[in-house]
Amino acid sequence: MSEPISDPPVPGTRVSVAGRRIGHHGPAVVALGGGHGLSSSLKALRRLTDDVTAIVGVADDGGSSGRIRSELGLPPPGDLRMALAALCGDDAWGRTWSQVMQHRFGGTGEMAGHATGNLLIAALWEETGNLVAGLDWVAALLGAHGRVLPVSTVPLNIVADVRGADPEHPDEVKTIVGQVELEHSPGWVTNLRVEPGDPPACAEALDAIAEAQAIVLGPGSWYTSVLPHLLVPGVREALAQTSARRILVLNLDGRSASSTNEVGSTQDFTSARYLEVWRDQFPEVGLEYVLADPRCVDDVDGLAAACEAVNAELVLERVSVSQRDSEPTSPRHDTHLLAAALGNLLPHGNI
């Protein structure tokens, strides 16, 4: 039997030449989400503060993550991997490890399609027997500028009732199970839930929310990356009770959610619809700011009214660039623009 792995260092803790720990600089910020949207937020936030905690979804059931989940009985590591890669530094070490974490094996054998970072995370989970400790060890190896935590300690399944999932029966309500299927399902989500129905929240994630000075939600796939966090009762309660500034970053196109290239359940959303869904499903969770790119808002007055209905201030700031001149309708979040916009909304000073 191998020797037990010792406790990992605290991610983000800087150490002086004499070995003395140096405190965090900047406000304590928690970012919730998953996938490319969360990565965009984290790349921006780590330029504003070195006290960043990502709270990441564990509902992915496709690709390498889905295989690890089904074959090893572990939570899907893919979104956690992407968050860790986003928190890598801009020096040679950080760029190299970020690229290695995201590397996928080719070929046609059993390793084909697996991401290196997924395998590394799974290995440390099995070696430590602890989800948080395993992630902290990976963060320490990467020199990550922050901490990455799962939203729940058990894998989740996203379940949605969708009207019009079958275009031939537009009034029929169908139950869609699984993140991948929901992401690509057309129609109108009438009910969203997770299984198990009362999943345990990660205790360290709740502590991070309680200690945060700002909470950033989104951008990202609305029904699969953003809202599922609030379906974990402990997380929803913590977000409702926090004194931190809660900032919702809207997707880049209210009609197509193009920040994530989503073509499913939000493809016909107006910008205001995101806030209407939030108010209907989570009225107890307040928002202080809603950040939107004015070039990607279909109706500014309608969005302003929707923000007012949830007592949030609408902030219009350019946060995107087009990917290529040949694809002017496919904007993406720009790290520096998003950092500048978020920097104006975060509290200032150290904790």
TIDO-254247 format. One record per residue (C-alpha): residue number from 1; chain; x, y, z. Coordinates in Angstrom, 1 decimal. Layout:
<rs>
+-----+-----+--------+--------+--------+
| seq | mol |     c1 |     c2 |     c3 |
+-----+-----+--------+--------+--------+
| NUM |   A |      X |      Y |      Z |
...
+-----+-----+--------+--------+--------+
</rs>
This chain:
<rs>
+-----+-----+--------+--------+--------+
| seq | mol |     c1 |     c2 |     c3 |
+-----+-----+--------+--------+--------+
|   1 |   A |    0.0 |    0.0 |    0.0 |
|   2 |   A |    1.3 |    3.4 |   -0.9 |
|   3 |   A |    2.0 |    6.0 |    1.8 |
|   4 |   A |   -0.9 |    8.5 |    2.3 |
|   5 |   A |   -0.6 |   11.9 |    0.6 |
|   6 |   A |    0.0 |   14.7 |    3.0 |
|   7 |   A |   -2.3 |   17.7 |    3.3 |
|   8 |   A |   -2.0 |   20.0 |    0.2 |
|   9 |   A |   -0.8 |   23.6 |    0.5 |
|  10 |   A |   -3.6 |   26.2 |    0.4 |
|  11 |   A |   -4.0 |   27.3 |   -3.3 |
|  12 |   A |   -3.2 |   30.9 |   -4.0 |
|  13 |   A |   -1.1 |   31.3 |   -0.8 |
|  14 |   A |    2.1 |   33.1 |   -1.6 |
|  15 |   A |    5.3 |   32.4 |    0.3 |
|  16 |   A |    8.2 |   34.8 |    0.9 |
|  17 |   A |   11.8 |   33.8 |    0.6 |
|  18 |   A |   11.9 |   33.2 |    4.3 |
|  19 |   A |    8.9 |   30.8 |    4.1 |
|  20 |   A |    6.5 |   33.3 |    5.7 |
|  21 |   A |    3.0 |   33.2 |    4.2 |
|  22 |   A |    1.8 |   36.4 |    2.7 |
|  23 |   A |   -1.8 |   37.4 |    2.8 |
|  24 |   A |   -4.2 |   37.9 |   -0.1 |
|  25 |   A |   -4.3 |   41.1 |   -2.0 |
|  26 |   A |   -7.6 |   42.3 |   -3.4 |
|  27 |   A |  -11.2 |   41.4 |   -2.5 |
|  28 |   A |  -12.3 |   37.8 |   -1.9 |
|  29 |   A |  -14.3 |   36.9 |   -5.0 |
|  30 |   A |  -16.3 |   33.7 |   -5.7 |
|  31 |   A |  -17.2 |   32.8 |   -9.3 |
|  32 |   A |  -19.9 |   30.2 |  -10.0 |
|  33 |   A |  -20.5 |   28.3 |  -13.2 |
|  34 |   A |  -18.8 |   25.9 |  -15.6 |
|  35 |   A |  -17.3 |   25.5 |  -19.0 |
|  36 |   A |  -16.1 |   28.3 |  -21.2 |
|  37 |   A |  -18.2 |   31.0 |  -19.5 |
|  38 |   A |  -16.6 |   30.4 |  -16.1 |
|  39 |   A |  -13.2 |   30.2 |  -17.7 |
|  40 |   A |  -13.7 |   33.7 |  -19.1 |
|  41 |   A |  -14.7 |   35.1 |  -15.7 |
|  42 |   A |  -11.7 |   33.5 |  -14.0 |
|  43 |   A |   -9.2 |   34.7 |  -16.5 |
|  44 |   A |  -10.5 |   38.2 |  -15.9 |
|  45 |   A |  -10.8 |   38.0 |  -12.1 |
|  46 |   A |   -7.3 |   36.7 |  -11.5 |
|  47 |   A |   -6.0 |   39.9 |  -12.9 |
|  48 |   A |   -8.0 |   41.9 |  -10.3 |
|  49 |   A |   -7.4 |   39.9 |   -7.1 |
|  50 |   A |   -5.4 |   36.9 |   -5.9 |
|  51 |   A |   -8.3 |   35.7 |   -3.7 |
|  52 |   A |  -10.4 |   33.9 |   -6.2 |
|  53 |   A |  -12.5 |   30.8 |   -5.6 |
|  54 |   A |  -14.3 |   29.0 |   -8.4 |
|  55 |   A |  -17.3 |   26.9 |   -7.5 |
|  56 |   A |  -17.9 |   24.5 |  -10.4 |
|  57 |   A |  -20.7 |   22.3 |  -11.6 |
|  58 |   A |  -20.5 |   18.5 |  -11.5 |
|  59 |   A |  -23.3 |   17.5 |  -13.8 |
|  60 |   A |  -21.4 |   16.9 |  -17.1 |
|  61 |   A |  -22.2 |   13.5 |  -18.6 |
|  62 |   A |  -20.5 |   13.6 |  -21.9 |
|  63 |   A |  -17.0 |   13.0 |  -23.4 |
|  64 |   A |  -14.0 |   12.3 |  -21.2 |
|  65 |   A |  -15.8 |   13.5 |  -18.1 |
|  66 |   A |  -18.8 |   11.3 |  -18.7 |
|  67 |   A |  -16.5 |    8.3 |  -19.2 |
|  68 |   A |  -14.6 |    8.9 |  -16.0 |
|  69 |   A |  -17.9 |    9.4 |  -14.2 |
|  70 |   A |  -19.4 |    6.1 |  -15.4 |
|  71 |   A |  -16.3 |    4.0 |  -15.3 |
|  72 |   A |  -14.8 |    5.2 |  -12.0 |
|  73 |   A |  -17.8 |    6.4 |  -10.1 |
|  74 |   A |  -16.2 |    9.9 |   -9.7 |
|  75 |   A |  -17.7 |   13.3 |  -10.3 |
|  76 |   A |  -17.1 |   14.6 |  -13.8 |
|  77 |   A |  -13.8 |   16.5 |  -13.7 |
|  78 |   A |  -14.0 |   18.4 |  -17.0 |
|  79 |   A |  -15.4 |   21.8 |  -15.9 |
|  80 |   A |  -13.1 |   21.7 |  -12.8 |
|  81 |   A |  -10.2 |   21.1 |  -15.2 |
|  82 |   A |  -11.1 |   24.1 |  -17.3 |
|  83 |   A |  -11.4 |   26.3 |  -14.2 |
|  84 |   A |   -7.9 |   25.2 |  -13.0 |
|  85 |   A |   -6.5 |   25.9 |  -16.5 |
|  86 |   A |   -8.0 |   29.3 |  -16.5 |
|  87 |   A |   -6.4 |   30.2 |  -13.2 |
|  88 |   A |   -2.9 |   29.3 |  -14.4 |
|  89 |   A |   -0.5 |   32.3 |  -14.7 |
|  90 |   A |    0.7 |   34.0 |  -17.8 |
|  91 |   A |    4.3 |   33.0 |  -17.3 |
|  92 |   A |    5.9 |   30.0 |  -19.0 |
|  93 |   A |    5.0 |   27.6 |  -16.2 |
|  94 |   A |    1.4 |   28.7 |  -16.2 |
|  95 |   A |    1.0 |   28.7 |  -20.0 |
|  96 |   A |    2.6 |   25.3 |  -20.3 |
|  97 |   A |    0.5 |   23.6 |  -17.5 |
|  98 |   A |   -2.7 |   25.2 |  -18.8 |
|  99 |   A |   -2.0 |   23.7 |  -22.2 |
| 100 |   A |   -1.1 |   20.3 |  -20.8 |
| 101 |   A |   -4.3 |   20.3 |  -18.7 |
| 102 |   A |   -6.4 |   20.9 |  -21.8 |
| 103 |   A |   -4.5 |   18.5 |  -24.0 |
| 104 |   A |   -6.6 |   15.7 |  -25.4 |
| 105 |   A |   -5.2 |   12.4 |  -26.6 |
| 106 |   A |   -5.8 |   11.4 |  -30.2 |
| 107 |   A |   -6.1 |    8.0 |  -31.9 |
| 108 |   A |   -8.9 |    5.5 |  -31.8 |
| 109 |   A |   -8.1 |    3.5 |  -28.7 |
| 110 |   A |   -9.4 |    3.7 |  -25.1 |
| 111 |   A |   -7.4 |    6.8 |  -24.4 |
| 112 |   A |   -8.8 |    8.7 |  -27.4 |
| 113 |   A |  -10.5 |   11.9 |  -26.3 |
| 114 |   A |   -9.4 |   11.9 |  -22.7 |
| 115 |   A |   -8.1 |   15.2 |  -21.4 |
| 116 |   A |   -4.8 |   15.0 |  -19.5 |
| 117 |   A |   -6.2 |   17.2 |  -16.7 |
| 118 |   A |   -9.3 |   15.0 |  -16.3 |
| 119 |   A |   -7.0 |   12.0 |  -15.7 |
| 120 |   A |   -4.7 |   13.9 |  -13.3 |
| 121 |   A |   -7.7 |   15.1 |  -11.2 |
| 122 |   A |   -9.2 |   11.6 |  -11.1 |
| 123 |   A |   -5.8 |   10.2 |  -10.0 |
| 124 |   A |   -5.5 |   12.6 |   -7.1 |
| 125 |   A |   -9.1 |   12.0 |   -6.1 |
| 126 |   A |   -8.3 |    8.3 |   -5.9 |
| 127 |   A |   -5.0 |    8.8 |   -4.1 |
| 128 |   A |   -6.3 |   11.3 |   -1.5 |
| 129 |   A |   -9.8 |    9.9 |   -1.2 |
| 130 |   A |  -11.0 |   13.6 |   -0.9 |
| 131 |   A |  -12.4 |   15.7 |   -3.7 |
| 132 |   A |  -11.2 |   19.1 |   -2.2 |
| 133 |   A |   -7.7 |   17.8 |   -1.3 |
| 134 |   A |   -7.3 |   16.4 |   -4.8 |
| 135 |   A |   -8.2 |   19.6 |   -6.4 |
| 136 |   A |   -6.0 |   21.6 |   -4.1 |
| 137 |   A |   -3.0 |   19.4 |   -5.0 |
| 138 |   A |   -3.6 |   20.0 |   -8.7 |
| 139 |   A |   -3.9 |   23.7 |   -8.1 |
| 140 |   A |   -0.6 |   23.7 |   -6.2 |
| 141 |   A |    1.1 |   21.8 |   -9.0 |
| 142 |   A |   -0.2 |   24.3 |  -11.6 |
| 143 |   A |    0.6 |   27.4 |   -9.4 |
| 144 |   A |   -3.0 |   28.3 |   -9.9 |
| 145 |   A |   -4.0 |   31.9 |   -8.9 |
| 146 |   A |   -7.0 |   30.7 |   -6.9 |
| 147 |   A |   -8.9 |   27.7 |   -5.6 |
| 148 |   A |  -11.3 |   25.4 |   -7.5 |
| 149 |   A |  -14.1 |   23.6 |   -5.6 |
| 150 |   A |  -17.1 |   21.4 |   -6.7 |
| 151 |   A |  -20.5 |   22.8 |   -6.0 |
| 152 |   A |  -21.5 |   19.4 |   -4.6 |
| 153 |   A |  -19.7 |   16.4 |   -3.3 |
| 154 |   A |  -21.7 |   14.0 |   -5.4 |
| 155 |   A |  -22.2 |   13.9 |   -9.2 |
| 156 |   A |  -25.5 |   15.6 |  -10.3 |
| 157 |   A |  -27.9 |   14.9 |  -13.1 |
| 158 |   A |  -29.7 |   17.8 |  -14.6 |
| 159 |   A |  -33.4 |   17.1 |  -15.4 |
| 160 |   A |  -35.7 |   19.5 |  -17.2 |
| 161 |   A |  -39.3 |   19.5 |  -18.4 |
| 162 |   A |  -39.2 |   21.1 |  -21.9 |
| 163 |   A |  -42.1 |   22.2 |  -23.9 |
| 164 |   A |  -41.5 |   21.8 |  -27.7 |
| 165 |   A |  -38.4 |   19.6 |  -27.4 |
| 166 |   A |  -40.0 |   17.7 |  -30.3 |
| 167 |   A |  -40.6 |   20.3 |  -33.1 |
| 168 |   A |  -43.4 |   18.1 |  -34.5 |
| 169 |   A |  -45.3 |   18.4 |  -31.2 |
| 170 |   A |  -44.6 |   22.0 |  -30.0 |
| 171 |   A |  -47.1 |   21.9 |  -27.1 |
| 172 |   A |  -45.9 |   18.6 |  -25.7 |
| 173 |   A |  -43.8 |   18.7 |  -22.6 |
| 174 |   A |  -40.9 |   16.2 |  -22.6 |
| 175 |   A |  -38.6 |   15.3 |  -19.7 |
| 176 |   A |  -34.9 |   15.8 |  -20.7 |
| 177 |   A |  -32.3 |   14.0 |  -18.6 |
| 178 |   A |  -28.6 |   14.9 |  -18.7 |
| 179 |   A |  -26.5 |   18.0 |  -19.3 |
| 180 |   A |  -25.5 |   17.1 |  -22.9 |
| 181 |   A |  -29.0 |   16.4 |  -24.1 |
| 182 |   A |  -30.4 |   19.5 |  -22.5 |
| 183 |   A |  -27.7 |   21.7 |  -24.0 |
| 184 |   A |  -28.8 |   20.6 |  -27.5 |
| 185 |   A |  -32.5 |   20.4 |  -26.9 |
| 186 |   A |  -34.8 |   23.0 |  -28.5 |
| 187 |   A |  -37.9 |   24.2 |  -26.7 |
| 188 |   A |  -38.9 |   26.1 |  -23.6 |
| 189 |   A |  -37.8 |   24.9 |  -20.2 |
| 190 |   A |  -40.7 |   24.9 |  -17.8 |
| 191 |   A |  -39.1 |   23.2 |  -14.9 |
| 192 |   A |  -35.5 |   22.6 |  -13.9 |
| 193 |   A |  -34.1 |   20.3 |  -11.2 |
| 194 |   A |  -31.2 |   18.1 |  -10.3 |
| 195 |   A |  -30.9 |   14.5 |   -9.1 |
| 196 |   A |  -30.4 |   13.6 |   -6.3 |
| 197 |   A |  -33.0 |   16.1 |   -5.3 |
| 198 |   A |  -31.3 |   17.4 |   -2.1 |
| 199 |   A |  -27.6 |   17.1 |   -3.0 |
| 200 |   A |  -25.0 |   17.9 |   -0.3 |
| 201 |   A |  -23.1 |   21.2 |   -0.9 |
| 202 |   A |  -19.3 |   21.2 |   -0.7 |
| 203 |   A |  -18.6 |   22.6 |    2.8 |
| 204 |   A |  -15.6 |   24.6 |    1.6 |
| 205 |   A |  -17.7 |   26.2 |   -1.1 |
| 206 |   A |  -20.2 |   27.4 |    1.5 |
| 207 |   A |  -17.4 |   28.8 |    3.5 |
| 208 |   A |  -16.0 |   30.6 |    0.5 |
| 209 |   A |  -19.4 |   32.2 |   -0.2 |
| 210 |   A |  -19.8 |   33.3 |    3.4 |
| 211 |   A |  -16.4 |   35.0 |    3.3 |
| 212 |   A |  -16.7 |   36.5 |   -0.1 |
| 213 |   A |  -16.9 |   40.2 |   -0.8 |
| 214 |   A |  -18.2 |   39.6 |   -4.3 |
| 215 |   A |  -20.0 |   36.8 |   -6.2 |
| 216 |   A |  -19.8 |   36.5 |   -9.9 |
| 217 |   A |  -22.4 |   34.3 |  -11.7 |
| 218 |   A |  -22.1 |   33.6 |  -15.4 |
| 219 |   A |  -21.7 |   33.9 |  -18.3 |
| 220 |   A |  -22.4 |   30.5 |  -19.5 |
| 221 |   A |  -25.0 |   28.0 |  -20.6 |
| 222 |   A |  -28.0 |   29.2 |  -18.6 |
| 223 |   A |  -29.7 |   25.9 |  -17.7 |
| 224 |   A |  -26.6 |   23.7 |  -17.5 |
| 225 |   A |  -23.9 |   25.9 |  -16.1 |
| 226 |   A |  -25.4 |   28.8 |  -14.2 |
| 227 |   A |  -28.8 |   27.9 |  -12.7 |
| 228 |   A |  -27.9 |   24.3 |  -11.5 |
| 229 |   A |  -25.7 |   25.8 |   -8.7 |
| 230 |   A |  -28.8 |   27.3 |   -7.2 |
| 231 |   A |  -30.6 |   24.0 |   -7.2 |
| 232 |   A |  -28.1 |   22.8 |   -4.5 |
| 233 |   A |  -30.1 |   23.9 |   -1.4 |
| 234 |   A |  -27.1 |   24.8 |    0.7 |
| 235 |   A |  -25.6 |   27.0 |   -2.1 |
| 236 |   A |  -28.9 |   28.7 |   -2.8 |
| 237 |   A |  -29.3 |   29.5 |    0.9 |
| 238 |   A |  -25.7 |   30.8 |    1.2 |
| 239 |   A |  -26.2 |   33.1 |   -1.9 |
| 240 |   A |  -29.5 |   34.4 |   -0.5 |
| 241 |   A |  -27.8 |   35.3 |    2.9 |
| 242 |   A |  -24.5 |   36.6 |    1.7 |
| 243 |   A |  -23.6 |   40.3 |    2.2 |
| 244 |   A |  -21.3 |   40.1 |   -0.9 |
| 245 |   A |  -22.1 |   42.0 |   -4.1 |
| 246 |   A |  -23.8 |   39.6 |   -6.4 |
| 247 |   A |  -22.9 |   40.2 |  -10.1 |
| 248 |   A |  -24.6 |   38.4 |  -13.0 |
| 249 |   A |  -22.7 |   38.5 |  -16.3 |
| 250 |   A |  -25.1 |   38.0 |  -19.1 |
| 251 |   A |  -24.3 |   35.9 |  -22.2 |
| 252 |   A |  -23.2 |   37.9 |  -25.2 |
| 253 |   A |  -26.4 |   37.5 |  -27.2 |
| 254 |   A |  -29.8 |   37.5 |  -25.5 |
| 255 |   A |  -31.3 |   35.6 |  -28.5 |
| 256 |   A |  -28.6 |   33.0 |  -29.1 |
| 257 |   A |  -26.5 |   32.8 |  -25.9 |
| 258 |   A |  -23.5 |   33.1 |  -28.3 |
| 259 |   A |  -21.0 |   33.4 |  -25.5 |
| 260 |   A |  -21.2 |   29.6 |  -25.3 |
| 261 |   A |  -22.5 |   28.9 |  -28.9 |
| 262 |   A |  -25.6 |   27.4 |  -27.3 |
| 263 |   A |  -28.3 |   26.4 |  -29.7 |
| 264 |   A |  -30.7 |   24.7 |  -27.3 |
| 265 |   A |  -33.1 |   25.8 |  -24.7 |
| 266 |   A |  -32.1 |   29.6 |  -24.7 |
| 267 |   A |  -31.8 |   30.1 |  -28.4 |
| 268 |   A |  -34.9 |   32.3 |  -28.5 |
| 269 |   A |  -34.2 |   34.2 |  -25.3 |
| 270 |   A |  -34.4 |   37.9 |  -25.2 |
| 271 |   A |  -31.8 |   39.6 |  -22.9 |
| 272 |   A |  -34.6 |   40.3 |  -20.4 |
| 273 |   A |  -35.7 |   36.7 |  -20.3 |
| 274 |   A |  -32.6 |   35.7 |  -18.3 |
| 275 |   A |  -33.7 |   38.0 |  -15.5 |
| 276 |   A |  -37.3 |   36.9 |  -15.7 |
| 277 |   A |  -36.3 |   33.3 |  -15.2 |
| 278 |   A |  -34.1 |   34.3 |  -12.3 |
| 279 |   A |  -36.9 |   36.2 |  -10.6 |
| 280 |   A |  -39.4 |   33.4 |  -11.1 |
| 281 |   A |  -37.2 |   30.5 |   -9.9 |
| 282 |   A |  -35.0 |   32.2 |   -7.3 |
| 283 |   A |  -36.8 |   35.3 |   -5.9 |
| 284 |   A |  -34.9 |   34.9 |   -2.6 |
| 285 |   A |  -31.5 |   35.3 |   -4.2 |
| 286 |   A |  -30.9 |   39.0 |   -4.9 |
| 287 |   A |  -28.6 |   40.6 |   -7.4 |
| 288 |   A |  -26.8 |   43.9 |   -7.1 |
| 289 |   A |  -25.5 |   44.3 |  -10.6 |
| 290 |   A |  -26.2 |   42.8 |  -14.1 |
| 291 |   A |  -23.3 |   43.3 |  -16.5 |
| 292 |   A |  -24.1 |   43.2 |  -20.2 |
| 293 |   A |  -22.4 |   44.2 |  -23.4 |
| 294 |   A |  -24.6 |   46.9 |  -25.1 |
| 295 |   A |  -23.8 |   45.5 |  -28.6 |
| 296 |   A |  -25.4 |   42.2 |  -27.6 |
| 297 |   A |  -28.5 |   43.5 |  -25.9 |
| 298 |   A |  -31.6 |   43.3 |  -28.1 |
| 299 |   A |  -33.8 |   45.7 |  -26.0 |
| 300 |   A |  -32.0 |   47.9 |  -23.5 |
| 301 |   A |  -35.2 |   49.3 |  -22.1 |
| 302 |   A |  -36.7 |   45.8 |  -21.6 |
| 303 |   A |  -33.5 |   44.6 |  -20.0 |
| 304 |   A |  -33.4 |   47.7 |  -17.7 |
| 305 |   A |  -37.0 |   47.0 |  -16.6 |
| 306 |   A |  -36.2 |   43.3 |  -15.9 |
| 307 |   A |  -33.2 |   44.3 |  -13.8 |
| 308 |   A |  -35.3 |   46.8 |  -11.9 |
| 309 |   A |  -37.8 |   44.0 |  -11.1 |
| 310 |   A |  -35.0 |   42.1 |   -9.2 |
| 311 |   A |  -33.6 |   45.3 |   -7.7 |
| 312 |   A |  -30.4 |   45.1 |   -9.7 |
| 313 |   A |  -28.5 |   47.9 |  -11.4 |
| 314 |   A |  -27.9 |   47.4 |  -15.1 |
| 315 |   A |  -24.3 |   48.0 |  -16.1 |
| 316 |   A |  -23.6 |   48.3 |  -19.9 |
| 317 |   A |  -20.0 |   47.9 |  -20.7 |
| 318 |   A |  -18.2 |   46.5 |  -23.8 |
| 319 |   A |  -16.8 |   43.1 |  -22.7 |
| 320 |   A |  -16.5 |   41.3 |  -26.1 |
| 321 |   A |  -14.7 |   41.1 |  -29.4 |
| 322 |   A |  -15.5 |   39.2 |  -32.5 |
| 323 |   A |  -13.6 |   36.0 |  -33.0 |
| 324 |   A |  -12.7 |   36.8 |  -36.6 |
| 325 |   A |  -13.7 |   39.4 |  -39.2 |
| 326 |   A |  -15.3 |   36.5 |  -41.1 |
| 327 |   A |  -17.5 |   35.7 |  -38.1 |
| 328 |   A |  -18.8 |   39.1 |  -36.9 |
| 329 |   A |  -21.8 |   37.4 |  -35.3 |
| 330 |   A |  -19.8 |   35.2 |  -33.0 |
| 331 |   A |  -18.5 |   37.4 |  -30.2 |
| 332 |   A |  -16.4 |   36.1 |  -27.3 |
| 333 |   A |  -15.6 |   37.7 |  -24.0 |
| 334 |   A |  -12.3 |   39.6 |  -24.0 |
| 335 |   A |  -10.3 |   39.0 |  -20.9 |
| 336 |   A |   -9.0 |   42.5 |  -20.5 |
| 337 |   A |  -12.4 |   44.2 |  -21.3 |
| 338 |   A |  -14.2 |   41.9 |  -18.9 |
| 339 |   A |  -11.6 |   42.5 |  -16.2 |
| 340 |   A |  -12.0 |   46.3 |  -16.6 |
| 341 |   A |  -15.7 |   46.0 |  -16.3 |
| 342 |   A |  -15.7 |   43.7 |  -13.3 |
| 343 |   A |  -13.0 |   45.8 |  -11.7 |
| 344 |   A |  -15.4 |   48.7 |  -11.5 |
| 345 |   A |  -18.0 |   46.6 |   -9.7 |
| 346 |   A |  -15.8 |   44.8 |   -7.2 |
| 347 |   A |  -15.2 |   46.3 |   -3.7 |
| 348 |   A |  -11.7 |   47.7 |   -3.3 |
| 349 |   A |   -9.2 |   47.0 |   -0.6 |
| 350 |   A |   -7.8 |   43.9 |    1.1 |
| 351 |   A |   -9.6 |   41.6 |    3.4 |
+-----+-----+--------+--------+--------+
</rs>
